[in-house]
Amino acid sequence: MNRNPLVQSLRCAACSGLISAAGEFLYTCPHCGPAGTLETLYDYEGLAEAWLRVQASGERGLRRYASWLPIQSADSLPPLLVGDTPLTRVPRLSQALGLPNLWIKEDQRNPTGSFKDRASAAVIAAARDRSIGLITAASTGNAASSLAGLGASVGLRTVIFVPASAPEAKVIQLLVYGAEVLLVNGTYDDAFELSLEATRQFGWFNRNTGYNPFTLEGKKTVSLEIFEQLPHLDAVFVSVGDGCIIGGIGKGFQDLYRAGLIDRLPRLYGVQADGSSVLSKAHRRGYLEADPGACTYADSICVGEPRVAHQALQVVKESGGQFLTVSDDEIRSSQLQLARLTGIFAEPAGATSVAGLNKALQAGFIGPEDRIVSVVTGHGLKDLRGAISAVQTKAVQIGRQPSQLADQLRLAGIV
């Protein structure tokens, strides 16, 4: 049973069919199966009225937008501050690119270090509304750590399926939070299927991106924040793997548009790695084809079978945006560019949006008159292997004698 009276129905992304939101909880469309990811539709006049209460509430983070989510109340959300991340002006990067109206949305500042906390908070709220005590998920690391960390804050048990190739720092984070971790000898897509099988066999509540519709709703909250922080916006850049983040961002701006709070959608630019670019190819070709050999060092966006393909492709098209692809070397370069010109340390997938920003500038998609937001989705400490591969210099080892310091610094080329 739906908990928010403003929710009217669910719509399937594959067949566009409408489903009542008043019945039992549904993961995907009963007619289309896993491909039929569900979008929540609201009473948009009611949302517009609720927005006045949002602005007057004084709440922070996702609690501020509880009336715009399909949950019972703000009290259903975890107690940690999720969202309310800075929208930061970056003058040195702006000057280097010739883009004076550039901001970075720092979602690496969420409690567990990634954008995925937004989705996990919404899923946990749904579980608490239904008195569910265990949640499972498949993840390359960030979705899992966000679920584990936020789950720990409310005493939820979490069982996580993770590819054995996931960065060690992300696996350690899971274990620190007390999650039960299953390392899968396979890809993210293999882990995803195993988590679905566990859901079928044991009745576990499943958080998976592109499967649980609450993930899309949680992720849309970044658009609501950006709107409050920067009401007039032309373009948003974000990295793309399975499509849920850009789908959620698009959903947020669409809800604002449907509620009459904005008069146009900002252009959305989804950025993929060359080696994992299923959605970019689909946008260009007009049809979707999975890639079981998807490979990129930006592990968080390494997905061969995107689970939110329909929404991702739709929101980019409707916004007048584009999908862009960048090489792993371009991602490495942008990771250093971002860190050295802004002081923001992003994991490879988090820096991919900046690599796309560079590519779009070269292609003439954006210009100095545009007001642009680039979303950083994960902290650099999430993947130290990725950072090490990006850095070409090494620390200089010196002796401990003060009398030798000047000579050693000259030898190192520092003075």
BELSUL-V549594 format. One record per run of one state. SS is the DSSP state (helix for helix, strand for strand, loop for the rest). FROM is the first residue (numbers start at 1). LEN is the number of residues. If there is no record, write none. Layout:
ss:SS from:FROM len:LEN
ss:SS from:FROM len:LEN
//
This chain:
ss:loop from:1 len:6
ss:strand from:7 len:6
ss:loop from:13 len:5
ss:strand from:18 len:3
ss:loop from:21 len:7
ss:strand from:28 len:1
ss:loop from:29 len:4
ss:helix from:33 len:3
ss:loop from:36 len:1
ss:strand from:37 len:6
ss:loop from:43 len:1
ss:helix from:44 len:14
ss:loop from:58 len:3
ss:helix from:61 len:8
ss:loop from:69 len:5
ss:helix from:74 len:3
ss:loop from:77 len:10
ss:strand from:87 len:3
ss:loop from:90 len:1
ss:helix from:91 len:7
ss:loop from:98 len:4
ss:strand from:102 len:5
ss:helix from:107 len:3
ss:loop from:110 len:4
ss:strand from:114 len:1
ss:loop from:115 len:2
ss:helix from:117 len:13
ss:loop from:130 len:4
ss:strand from:134 len:6
ss:loop from:140 len:2
ss:helix from:142 len:13
ss:loop from:155 len:2
ss:strand from:157 len:7
ss:loop from:164 len:4
ss:helix from:168 len:10
ss:loop from:178 len:2
ss:strand from:180 len:5
ss:loop from:185 len:3
ss:helix from:188 len:15
ss:loop from:203 len:2
ss:strand from:205 len:2
ss:loop from:207 len:6
ss:helix from:213 len:7
ss:loop from:220 len:1
ss:helix from:221 len:9
ss:loop from:230 len:5
ss:strand from:235 len:5
ss:loop from:240 len:4
ss:helix from:244 len:15
ss:loop from:259 len:8
ss:strand from:267 len:7
ss:loop from:274 len:2
ss:strand from:276 len:1
ss:loop from:277 len:1
ss:helix from:278 len:8
ss:loop from:286 len:13
ss:helix from:299 len:3
ss:loop from:302 len:7
ss:helix from:309 len:11
ss:loop from:320 len:2
ss:strand from:322 len:5
ss:loop from:327 len:1
ss:helix from:328 len:15
ss:loop from:343 len:3
ss:strand from:346 len:1
ss:loop from:347 len:1
ss:helix from:348 len:16
ss:loop from:364 len:8
ss:strand from:372 len:5
ss:loop from:377 len:1
ss:strand from:378 len:2
ss:helix from:380 len:3
ss:loop from:383 len:1
ss:helix from:384 len:7
ss:loop from:391 len:11
ss:helix from:402 len:10
ss:loop from:412 len:4
//
